Amino acid sequence: MASPLDLDQLQSFCAIADCGSFTEAARRVNKTQSAVSMQIKRLEERLGQSLLTRDGRSVALTLHGEALYVRARKMLRTNAEILDHFSDGDLAGSIRFGVPDDYAVRLLPVILSSFQRTHPKIAVDVACMASEHLLEGMKAGRHDLIVFTQGTEQNFGELFRTEKMFWVASHGGRALASDPVAIACGPKYCIWRKDAMEALDRSGRDYRIAYTSSNATAISSAVLSDLAVGFLPESALQPGMRVVNEEIGLPRLGDAQIALMRASHAYGGIYDALANHIVQSMGNLDSPRHAEAAE
């Protein structure tokens, strides 16, 4: 019977795949670069396949490497679950958590405060920024866990919540009646902006981009102050916003898909504690009652 694969080698392999660098991967797994290189060499020899391609300083997965990456992640997760099962120690440590400010208004006060009450020995350091920047930070090793908008990046995201997207305007404001209608939205790389612009183009509704920001709070302020009409997911709706029905002439929007992504080391223990709490808590979020549909 063939001997099992070396989990330590798989951990180093996943670290390289995550960051695209032997040097950075060695730092993450607390080994020398030569030691990591030897691990990958032995892993490739064991499997009889080339797993990585090297082009100068750039490292990428081969097709065999991509197939291994998915399976290696599962093995690392299973290993962490086994260790957790037989561990009787208190959960303690720190987690670098990233979340888009689109969700931070409702997510941070409700979910993270309750998590700190149930896990007082776990410190959560929070970074709020656009999904694209969170994904870049994950690759650079700046985050352990992130919540992000799926569609921006599909690589190893765990989809756990789907929300309706709504057109929103200020109550009693005039932005909705403007022609062309003034729109407040994220920058060009924003997946919601792309979907909304495509929907507007298909509907034939004239519009202009009147306000652009990567900050959801700024977008909400533009809407509430009647500078423009915006579009937000259900969990980002705020008091004073008027949800606009399709009958007003704005097209239906696709749903927002919210996913969780982990660094390859972020399985078991404190990481599972936070990840499970986020998934369960966001799944139990009630629909906002303060948003009133336009007549």
ZIFENNOR-V186012 format. One record per residue. RES is the residue in one small letter. PHI is phi in whole degrees, 0 to 359 (none if undefined). PSI is psi in degrees with one decimal (none if undefined). OMEGA is omega in degrees with one decimal (NA if undefined). Layout:
RES&PHI&PSI&OMEGA + RES&PHI&PSI&OMEGA
This chain:
m&none&136.4&-178.5 + a&293&140.9&178.0 + s&289&151.7&-178.2 + p&291&158.2&177.0 + l&291&155.7&-179.4 + d&276&116.3&-178.9 + l&296&-32.8&178.6 + d&297&-39.8&176.1 + q&294&-40.7&180.0 + l&294&-36.6&177.8 + q&296&-42.8&178.3 + s&294&-41.1&178.4 + f&300&-45.8&-179.8 + c&294&-35.3&178.1 + a&296&-40.6&177.0 + i&296&-44.7&-179.9 + a&298&-36.5&-178.3 + d&292&-42.1&-172.8 + c&254&-15.1&179.1 + g&72&26.1&-176.8 + s&208&131.2&175.3 + f&293&-39.6&-177.8 + t&297&-48.7&-179.8 + e&292&-38.9&179.0 + a&298&-40.4&178.5 + a&299&-39.9&177.5 + r&297&-41.2&-176.5 + r&292&-34.1&-177.7 + v&260&7.5&176.0 + n&60&46.9&176.7 + k&227&166.5&173.4 + t&283&157.8&179.6 + q&297&-36.9&179.6 + s&294&-35.4&178.7 + a&293&-40.9&178.7 + v&294&-41.9&178.5 + s&300&-40.3&179.3 + m&293&-38.2&177.7 + q&300&-44.7&-179.2 + i&293&-38.4&178.0 + k&299&-45.6&179.7 + r&293&-36.8&178.5 + l&294&-42.5&178.4 + e&295&-38.8&177.8 + e&294&-39.5&-179.4 + r&296&-41.8&-177.9 + l&273&-16.5&179.6 + g&71&25.6&-178.8 + q&219&149.7&172.4 + s&281&128.3&-175.2 + l&256&-25.3&-175.4 + l&227&146.6&171.7 + t&248&140.7&-177.1 + r&240&125.4&178.8 + d&229&91.1&-174.0 + g&68&-121.9&178.3 + r&270&-7.6&-177.0 + s&273&136.6&178.7 + v&234&132.1&-179.8 + a&224&159.0&179.0 + l&278&140.5&168.5 + t&281&177.4&175.9 + l&299&-40.1&176.6 + h&293&-36.6&177.6 + g&296&-41.0&177.9 + e&297&-40.4&178.7 + a&295&-39.6&179.0 + l&290&-39.0&-175.8 + y&304&-48.2&-180.0 + v&299&-44.8&-177.5 + r&287&-34.6&178.8 + a&294&-39.9&177.2 + r&301&-42.8&179.5 + k&297&-40.0&179.6 + m&293&-40.8&178.5 + l&295&-38.2&178.3 + r&293&-43.9&179.2 + t&298&-40.8&178.1 + n&300&-43.6&179.4 + a&295&-38.6&178.8 + e&295&-39.1&177.8 + i&296&-45.9&179.4 + l&298&-40.3&178.5 + d&297&-39.4&-176.6 + h&299&-35.5&-176.5 + f&259&8.9&179.3 + s&263&136.7&177.8 + d&243&13.2&-179.7 + g&277&157.3&176.1 + d&288&145.1&177.3 + l&283&124.0&-179.5 + a&209&150.4&179.1 + g&144&-166.8&-179.1 + s&231&147.6&-178.9 + i&230&134.6&175.1 + r&264&109.0&-172.6 + f&245&132.7&178.3 + g&243&141.9&-179.7 + v&211&139.3&175.6 + p&294&144.1&179.7 + d&291&-8.3&173.1 + d&303&-36.1&-177.7 + y&257&-10.8&-171.7 + a&295&-30.1&-177.1 + v&301&-42.8&179.5 + r&262&-31.6&-174.0 + l&290&-51.0&-171.8 + l&295&-50.6&-177.2 + p&296&-41.3&-173.6 + v&279&-51.6&-171.2 + i&281&-49.8&-174.8 + l&289&-32.7&177.7 + s&294&-40.1&178.1 + s&291&-34.3&177.7 + f&295&-40.7&-179.8 + q&294&-30.8&177.3 + r&291&-38.8&-177.9 + t&274&-20.5&-179.9 + h&227&69.2&-174.5 + p&294&-17.7&-178.5 + k&268&2.0&177.9 + i&254&118.4&178.3 + a&267&127.9&-180.0 + v&249&116.1&176.7 + d&264&118.2&-170.0 + v&254&135.6&172.9 + a&237&125.6&179.0 + c&252&121.0&178.2 + m&195&175.4&-178.6 + a&298&152.6&-179.0 + s&305&-41.5&-178.4 + e&299&-41.4&-179.8 + h&288&-33.7&176.5 + l&295&-40.7&179.3 + l&294&-38.2&175.5 + e&295&-40.4&178.9 + g&293&-34.6&176.6 + m&296&-43.4&178.9 + k&295&-35.1&-179.2 + a&279&-3.3&177.5 + g&84&19.4&-177.9 + r&271&-12.3&-179.1 + h&229&151.9&172.7 + d&264&-42.0&178.9 + l&225&142.9&172.0 + i&222&148.9&165.1 + v&259&135.2&-177.5 + f&210&167.5&178.1 + t&274&114.9&-179.5 + q&287&147.3&-170.6 + g&112&-32.7&171.3 + t&291&-39.9&-177.1 + e&200&125.0&-176.4 + q&265&-7.9&-171.2 + n&293&105.5&175.3 + f&60&34.6&172.0 + g&269&136.9&178.7 + e&261&98.5&-179.3 + l&296&127.0&-178.9 + f&226&-6.7&178.9 + r&205&137.6&174.0 + t&240&129.9&-178.8 + e&236&151.2&173.1 + k&287&145.1&172.8 + m&260&139.0&-177.4 + f&235&142.4&164.3 + w&284&136.2&-178.2 + v&227&147.1&178.3 + a&219&171.2&177.5 + s&279&139.3&176.2 + h&298&127.6&178.3 + g&75&4.9&-178.3 + g&277&173.1&-177.5 + r&249&-5.1&-176.4 + a&300&-35.3&-178.2 + l&295&-30.1&-177.5 + a&272&-2.6&-178.6 + s&292&150.3&-179.4 + d&222&111.5&0.4 + p&290&155.4&-176.5 + v&290&134.3&-179.6 + a&278&130.5&-175.8 + i&244&136.8&170.9 + a&252&129.3&-175.3 + c&203&177.5&178.1 + g&281&179.9&179.2 + p&291&176.0&-173.0 + k&300&-29.4&-178.7 + y&281&-5.8&-178.1 + c&291&125.2&-178.6 + i&294&-33.7&178.7 + w&292&-39.0&177.6 + r&298&-45.8&179.8 + k&302&-47.1&-179.2 + d&296&-42.1&-178.2 + a&293&-42.2&179.6 + m&295&-39.3&178.1 + e&295&-38.4&178.6 + a&293&-40.4&178.2 + l&295&-42.2&179.7 + d&297&-40.9&179.6 + r&294&-34.2&-177.5 + s&281&-17.9&-178.5 + g&82&9.3&-179.9 + r&283&126.5&177.6 + d&288&138.5&-179.3 + y&208&164.2&172.0 + r&219&145.0&177.0 + i&280&105.9&-175.4 + a&263&-21.9&-174.7 + y&210&124.9&-178.2 + t&234&131.5&176.8 + s&200&147.0&174.5 + s&273&-0.2&-178.4 + n&258&119.9&-177.0 + a&295&-32.7&178.4 + t&296&-38.4&178.2 + a&293&-40.4&177.3 + i&298&-45.3&179.4 + s&298&-39.5&179.2 + s&295&-38.8&178.2 + a&296&-38.5&178.9 + v&291&-49.0&-176.2 + l&294&-27.7&178.3 + s&270&5.4&175.3 + d&68&26.9&174.2 + l&283&-29.0&-175.1 + a&194&170.8&171.4 + v&265&142.6&-179.2 + g&232&-176.6&175.6 + f&218&132.0&-173.9 + l&218&154.8&173.3 + p&285&163.8&-175.7 + e&307&-43.6&-175.2 + s&286&-8.9&-178.9 + a&258&-1.8&179.6 + l&295&145.3&-176.8 + q&233&157.6&175.6 + p&303&139.6&-179.2 + g&96&-9.4&178.2 + m&272&142.9&178.2 + r&253&116.6&177.1 + v&284&127.9&-173.4 + v&263&124.0&176.9 + n&286&158.3&179.7 + e&297&-25.3&-178.2 + e&297&-20.9&-179.9 + i&290&-20.0&178.2 + g&117&1.3&176.8 + l&264&138.9&-173.5 + p&287&158.3&176.5 + r&292&142.4&-178.5 + l&254&152.7&175.5 + g&289&160.6&-179.2 + d&289&154.3&172.2 + a&271&130.2&179.1 + q&252&118.7&-175.3 + i&254&128.2&-175.1 + a&230&162.2&176.4 + l&247&138.4&175.0 + m&232&140.7&179.9 + r&243&148.3&165.4 + a&292&159.4&-174.5 + s&295&-19.3&178.0 + h&270&-9.3&-167.9 + a&269&57.8&175.8 + y&237&146.2&177.4 + g&76&173.9&173.0 + g&52&-130.5&-175.2 + i&294&-29.9&-177.4 + y&290&-44.6&176.6 + d&295&-35.8&179.7 + a&301&-47.7&-179.6 + l&288&-44.5&-178.5 + a&300&-46.1&-179.7 + n&295&-37.3&179.7 + h&294&-41.6&179.0 + i&296&-48.4&-177.7 + v&298&-45.8&-178.8 + q&292&-42.6&-176.9 + s&291&-44.1&179.0 + m&291&-30.4&176.4 + g&293&-23.5&-179.3 + n&263&1.4&179.3 + l&298&131.9&176.3 + d&283&155.7&172.9 + s&295&138.6&179.2 + p&301&134.9&-179.9 + r&263&-8.6&-175.7 + h&275&-10.8&-177.6 + a&271&120.6&-177.8 + e&255&135.1&178.5 + a&289&143.7&177.9 + a&288&146.3&178.1 + e&275&none&NA
